[in-house]
Amino acid sequence: MTISIWITCFLASWIFSLSPGAGSVFSMTNGLNYGFRRGYFGVVGLVLGLWTVFIAVVIGLGALIQESPLAFNVLKWAGVAYLFYLGVCQWVSKGSPVSINRENVHTTTLGRLVSKGWALNVVNPKGYIFMLAVIPQFIDYKASLPSQYLFIALTFAFTDLVVMAGYTGLASKALSYLKTEAHMKMLNKVFGFLFMVAAAVLTTFHQVGV
């Protein structure tokens, strides 16, 4: 993987992590209910779930793309369509204020927070589709695949850990700025636009090594 491709992957991972969704709501809710230190264990679960989805997606994907340029193009344009669709959905979404429930602070174990975060990403079909859309764009199928997959997995994990720390900390300290539907709606429009920009950028990608 060249440095230019990795930088593009790095930027894409920030958009993926920053965009409001189930993971960000989960992190903000944990920050509200349990504070940053305890709530951040939920983020560990989210990353473990992200890696589970990643492994499930890459198994068999490399051989398919390497043998079929048509498969690459199908995935590429499906990815463009899906990212644009996500952008539109995010743009029109009203958003939901995050609720506070402090009754279970001492009864919820750290293991439960991790498992809930893991399950949230594993059962979310959007994660699988997103990975299918973006992973092929950053892979040179004529080079060693395991090291490239490792770099991508670590990149997505790093940005997710940083971004979700921000969401968790924001919720535990200053979530009043995002409590109203109007604020969440504005945030959704910003990231909806970013998804559409990502879709436009994806149209310029070509299969590496062909």
Summary of the structure (lengths in Angstrom):
residues: 210
radius of gyration: 17.8
end to end distance: 14.2
largest distance: 57.2
contacts: 682
relative contact order: 0.24
helix: 80%
strand: 1%
